[in-house]
């Protein structure tokens, strides 16, 4: 009973969602983010993974190249290394299956509870993506059935379901004095 209570409130899913990235077309989590959630040093997490390397094939975990790592954590070239701000080594990233495998490598109660929360978040994200895809398919199907008078409605629906449009600087009204 005690474990069930802890696993439900251990980490809010929104916190986990913000730490899931899409890299190389896959949903992944950084080793440093996982270590933070497990409340363990990243070095120790990676040591445990290295000791059990046979459990982490390339589709469970891979190392970012330095260009990818710099995109996630940009820093000036002349900066000294500070914990959590600069990159000395490219980080490892774990796919959903890799995160699940971590629970067999990291044996603490917190690691198990965090893994449960992470797995639930991955499942929830998958369900959200599937429902959005289903909605887009239904709209496309309805668009085929109805005539041109509903074209405006379908265009608006597609616009609402798509990614947000980035504002162009030229679209904005200037602030301050404008000399002509």
Secondary structure as a PSIPRED ss2 file (coil, helix, strand):
# PSIPRED VFORMAT (PSIPRED V4.0)

   1 X C   1.000  0.000  0.000
   2 X H   0.000  1.000  0.000
   3 X H   0.000  1.000  0.000
   4 X H   0.000  1.000  0.000
   5 X H   0.000  1.000  0.000
   6 X H   0.000  1.000  0.000
   7 X H   0.000  1.000  0.000
   8 X H   0.000  1.000  0.000
   9 X H   0.000  1.000  0.000
  10 X C   1.000  0.000  0.000
  11 X C   1.000  0.000  0.000
  12 X C   1.000  0.000  0.000
  13 X H   0.000  1.000  0.000
  14 X H   0.000  1.000  0.000
  15 X H   0.000  1.000  0.000
  16 X H   0.000  1.000  0.000
  17 X H   0.000  1.000  0.000
  18 X C   1.000  0.000  0.000
  19 X C   1.000  0.000  0.000
  20 X E   0.000  0.000  1.000
  21 X E   0.000  0.000  1.000
  22 X E   0.000  0.000  1.000
  23 X E   0.000  0.000  1.000
  24 X C   1.000  0.000  0.000
  25 X C   1.000  0.000  0.000
  26 X E   0.000  0.000  1.000
  27 X E   0.000  0.000  1.000
  28 X E   0.000  0.000  1.000
  29 X E   0.000  0.000  1.000
  30 X E   0.000  0.000  1.000
  31 X H   0.000  1.000  0.000
  32 X H   0.000  1.000  0.000
  33 X H   0.000  1.000  0.000
  34 X H   0.000  1.000  0.000
  35 X H   0.000  1.000  0.000
  36 X H   0.000  1.000  0.000
  37 X H   0.000  1.000  0.000
  38 X H   0.000  1.000  0.000
  39 X C   1.000  0.000  0.000
  40 X C   1.000  0.000  0.000
  41 X C   1.000  0.000  0.000
  42 X H   0.000  1.000  0.000
  43 X H   0.000  1.000  0.000
  44 X H   0.000  1.000  0.000
  45 X H   0.000  1.000  0.000
  46 X H   0.000  1.000  0.000
  47 X H   0.000  1.000  0.000
  48 X H   0.000  1.000  0.000
  49 X H   0.000  1.000  0.000
  50 X H   0.000  1.000  0.000
  51 X H   0.000  1.000  0.000
  52 X C   1.000  0.000  0.000
  53 X H   0.000  1.000  0.000
  54 X H   0.000  1.000  0.000
  55 X H   0.000  1.000  0.000
  56 X C   1.000  0.000  0.000
  57 X C   1.000  0.000  0.000
  58 X C   1.000  0.000  0.000
  59 X C   1.000  0.000  0.000
  60 X C   1.000  0.000  0.000
  61 X E   0.000  0.000  1.000
  62 X E   0.000  0.000  1.000
  63 X E   0.000  0.000  1.000
  64 X C   1.000  0.000  0.000
  65 X C   1.000  0.000  0.000
  66 X H   0.000  1.000  0.000
  67 X H   0.000  1.000  0.000
  68 X H   0.000  1.000  0.000
  69 X H   0.000  1.000  0.000
  70 X H   0.000  1.000  0.000
  71 X H   0.000  1.000  0.000
  72 X H   0.000  1.000  0.000
  73 X C   1.000  0.000  0.000
  74 X C   1.000  0.000  0.000
  75 X C   1.000  0.000  0.000
  76 X C   1.000  0.000  0.000
  77 X C   1.000  0.000  0.000
  78 X C   1.000  0.000  0.000
  79 X C   1.000  0.000  0.000
  80 X C   1.000  0.000  0.000
  81 X C   1.000  0.000  0.000
  82 X C   1.000  0.000  0.000
  83 X C   1.000  0.000  0.000
  84 X C   1.000  0.000  0.000
  85 X C   1.000  0.000  0.000
  86 X C   1.000  0.000  0.000
  87 X C   1.000  0.000  0.000
  88 X C   1.000  0.000  0.000
  89 X C   1.000  0.000  0.000
  90 X C   1.000  0.000  0.000
  91 X C   1.000  0.000  0.000
  92 X E   0.000  0.000  1.000
  93 X E   0.000  0.000  1.000
  94 X E   0.000  0.000  1.000
  95 X E   0.000  0.000  1.000
  96 X H   0.000  1.000  0.000
  97 X H   0.000  1.000  0.000
  98 X H   0.000  1.000  0.000
  99 X H   0.000  1.000  0.000
 100 X H   0.000  1.000  0.000
 101 X H   0.000  1.000  0.000
 102 X H   0.000  1.000  0.000
 103 X H   0.000  1.000  0.000
 104 X H   0.000  1.000  0.000
 105 X H   0.000  1.000  0.000
 106 X C   1.000  0.000  0.000
 107 X C   1.000  0.000  0.000
 108 X C   1.000  0.000  0.000
 109 X H   0.000  1.000  0.000
 110 X H   0.000  1.000  0.000
 111 X H   0.000  1.000  0.000
 112 X H   0.000  1.000  0.000
 113 X H   0.000  1.000  0.000
 114 X H   0.000  1.000  0.000
 115 X H   0.000  1.000  0.000
 116 X H   0.000  1.000  0.000
 117 X H   0.000  1.000  0.000
 118 X H   0.000  1.000  0.000
 119 X H   0.000  1.000  0.000
 120 X H   0.000  1.000  0.000
 121 X H   0.000  1.000  0.000
 122 X H   0.000  1.000  0.000
 123 X H   0.000  1.000  0.000
 124 X H   0.000  1.000  0.000
 125 X H   0.000  1.000  0.000
 126 X H   0.000  1.000  0.000
 127 X H   0.000  1.000  0.000
 128 X H   0.000  1.000  0.000
 129 X H   0.000  1.000  0.000
 130 X H   0.000  1.000  0.000
 131 X H   0.000  1.000  0.000
 132 X H   0.000  1.000  0.000
 133 X H   0.000  1.000  0.000
 134 X H   0.000  1.000  0.000
 135 X H   0.000  1.000  0.000
 136 X H   0.000  1.000  0.000
 137 X H   0.000  1.000  0.000
 138 X H   0.000  1.000  0.000
 139 X H   0.000  1.000  0.000
 140 X H   0.000  1.000  0.000
 141 X H   0.000  1.000  0.000
 142 X H   0.000  1.000  0.000
 143 X H   0.000  1.000  0.000
 144 X H   0.000  1.000  0.000
 145 X H   0.000  1.000  0.000
 146 X C   1.000  0.000  0.000
 147 X C   1.000  0.000  0.000
 148 X H   0.000  1.000  0.000
 149 X H   0.000  1.000  0.000
 150 X H   0.000  1.000  0.000
 151 X H   0.000  1.000  0.000
 152 X H   0.000  1.000  0.000
 153 X H   0.000  1.000  0.000
 154 X H   0.000  1.000  0.000
 155 X H   0.000  1.000  0.000
 156 X H   0.000  1.000  0.000
 157 X H   0.000  1.000  0.000
 158 X H   0.000  1.000  0.000
 159 X H   0.000  1.000  0.000
 160 X H   0.000  1.000  0.000
 161 X H   0.000  1.000  0.000
 162 X C   1.000  0.000  0.000
 163 X C   1.000  0.000  0.000
 164 X C   1.000  0.000  0.000
 165 X C   1.000  0.000  0.000
 166 X C   1.000  0.000  0.000
 167 X C   1.000  0.000  0.000
 168 X C   1.000  0.000  0.000
 169 X H   0.000  1.000  0.000
 170 X H   0.000  1.000  0.000
 171 X H   0.000  1.000  0.000
 172 X C   1.000  0.000  0.000
 173 X C   1.000  0.000  0.000
 174 X C   1.000  0.000  0.000
 175 X C   1.000  0.000  0.000
 176 X C   1.000  0.000  0.000
 177 X C   1.000  0.000  0.000
 178 X C   1.000  0.000  0.000
 179 X C   1.000  0.000  0.000
 180 X C   1.000  0.000  0.000
